[in-house]
Amino acid sequence: MDLVSLTEEIVKSLVVDKDAVSVKEFDSEDENTILIQVMVADSDMGRVIGKSGRTANAIRTLVQASSSLQDNKYVKIDIDKF
């Protein structure tokens, strides 16, 4: 499973409005970095970030662990709302 689809599956399992979830990968200046942008509905922002950012950090940890098993690149995930 690639990192974008893994991130999308994790985020969709957390939110109420699954149709509003958009996960895209963007090119970064550093070839060893993968930039993933997650867009969710405004009402689901709290569910994805969690208290003190714990849920967002857990998502980043899971995706980073998957990356270390595949191509060992640093993953940066930006979470934003529509």
Phi, psi and chi 1 to 4 in degrees:
 res  aa     phi    psi   chi1   chi2   chi3   chi4
   1 MET       -  131.2  177.3  178.0  -78.2      -
   2 ASP   -77.7  166.6   67.6  -22.4      -      -
   3 LEU   -68.1  -34.1  -59.6  177.0      -      -
   4 VAL   -67.6  -45.8  173.8      -      -      -
   5 SER   -69.0  -33.7   60.7      -      -      -
   6 LEU   -63.4  -46.0  173.2   64.3      -      -
   7 THR   -62.1  -41.7  -53.9      -      -      -
   8 GLU   -63.7  -42.7 -173.7  173.2    9.9      -
   9 GLU   -62.5  -42.4  -75.9  -65.4  -40.9      -
  10 ILE   -64.6  -47.2  -66.3  170.4      -      -
  11 VAL   -66.4  -42.1  171.9      -      -      -
  12 LYS   -64.4  -28.0  -79.5 -172.7  174.6 -177.2
  13 SER   -74.0  -15.1   69.3      -      -      -
  14 LEU   -96.3  -29.4  -63.6  171.2      -      -
  15 VAL   -92.4  165.0  -61.2      -      -      -
  16 VAL   -88.7  -46.0  173.6      -      -      -
  17 ASP   -91.7   83.8 -171.2    3.7      -      -
  18 LYS   -67.5  -26.3  -64.5  177.4 -174.5  -19.1
  19 ASP   -72.4  -20.2  -65.1  -28.4      -      -
  20 ALA   -87.8   -0.5      -      -      -      -
  21 VAL   -82.6  129.5  174.1      -      -      -
  22 SER  -133.3  124.2  171.0      -      -      -
  23 VAL  -125.1  122.4 -179.4      -      -      -
  24 LYS  -133.9  149.6  -64.4 -179.4 -178.3  174.2
  25 GLU  -103.5  135.6 -177.9  177.5  -13.8      -
  26 PHE  -120.4  153.1  -69.5   96.7      -      -
  27 ASP   -71.1  141.7  -65.8  -28.8      -      -
  28 SER  -116.1  163.7   64.4      -      -      -
  29 GLU   -68.6  -31.8  -64.7  174.6    4.7      -
  30 ASP   -90.9  129.1 -176.1   13.5      -      -
  31 GLU   -71.9  -15.2   63.9 -177.5   41.0      -
  32 ASN   -96.0   12.3  -69.3  -32.9      -      -
  33 THR  -123.3  137.1  -57.0      -      -      -
  34 ILE  -113.5  126.9  -61.9  171.5      -      -
  35 LEU  -106.8  120.3  176.2   62.1      -      -
  36 ILE  -117.5  127.6  -61.9  175.1      -      -
  37 GLN  -107.8  128.5 -177.8 -177.7   32.3      -
  38 VAL  -113.3  124.0  177.4      -      -      -
  39 MET  -114.9  129.2  -60.2  -69.5  -75.6      -
  40 VAL  -131.0  167.6  -64.7      -      -      -
  41 ALA   -67.2  152.7      -      -      -      -
  42 ASP   -57.1  -37.9 -170.8   25.5      -      -
  43 SER   -71.0  -19.2   58.8      -      -      -
  44 ASP   -98.7   -0.6  -73.0  -34.0      -      -
  45 MET   -57.3  -44.2 -135.4   17.5 -149.8      -
  46 GLY   -64.5  -34.3      -      -      -      -
  47 ARG   -67.3  -37.8  -63.6  179.9 -159.6  -78.2
  48 VAL   -78.4  -37.1  176.2      -      -      -
  49 ILE   -81.8  -43.8  -66.6  177.4      -      -
  50 GLY    78.2  175.1      -      -      -      -
  51 LYS   -66.6  127.8  -78.4 -169.6  175.2 -175.1
  52 SER    55.0   23.4  -59.0      -      -      -
  53 GLY    76.9   16.4      -      -      -      -
  54 ARG   -65.4  -41.2  -72.1 -176.4 -178.5  160.7
  55 THR   -67.1  -43.3  -54.6      -      -      -
  56 ALA   -62.0  -41.3      -      -      -      -
  57 ASN   -66.2  -34.9  -74.0  -26.0      -      -
  58 ALA   -67.0  -39.6      -      -      -      -
  59 ILE   -61.9  -46.1  -66.3  169.2      -      -
  60 ARG   -60.7  -40.2  -70.9 -177.8 -179.0  104.8
  61 THR   -64.4  -44.4  -59.0      -      -      -
  62 LEU   -64.3  -43.5  -72.6  170.2      -      -
  63 VAL   -69.9  -37.6  175.6      -      -      -
  64 GLN   -64.7  -39.6 -176.5   65.0   49.4      -
  65 ALA   -64.1  -40.1      -      -      -      -
  66 SER   -65.3  -37.7  177.9      -      -      -
  67 SER   -65.6  -37.4  172.9      -      -      -
  68 SER   -67.6  -26.2   67.9      -      -      -
  69 LEU   -78.4  -28.7  -67.3  174.4      -      -
  70 GLN   -93.8  -75.0  -65.7  175.5    5.6      -
  71 ASP  -122.6    3.7   49.7    5.9      -      -
  72 ASN    55.4   48.8 -156.4   19.7      -      -
  73 LYS  -109.9  153.2  -68.2 -173.7  177.4 -177.1
  74 TYR   -75.6  135.3  176.8   73.9      -      -
  75 VAL  -112.0  128.4  178.2      -      -      -
  76 LYS  -116.8  124.0 -177.3  175.7  179.3 -176.7
  77 ILE  -115.7  123.2  -60.4  177.7      -      -
  78 ASP  -105.9  128.3  -66.1  -31.2      -      -
  79 ILE  -111.9  127.8  -58.8  169.9      -      -
  80 ASP  -142.2  170.2 -154.5   -3.5      -      -
  81 LYS  -115.6  159.1   59.2 -173.8  173.8 -174.4
  82 PHE   -75.8      -  -75.3  111.3      -      -
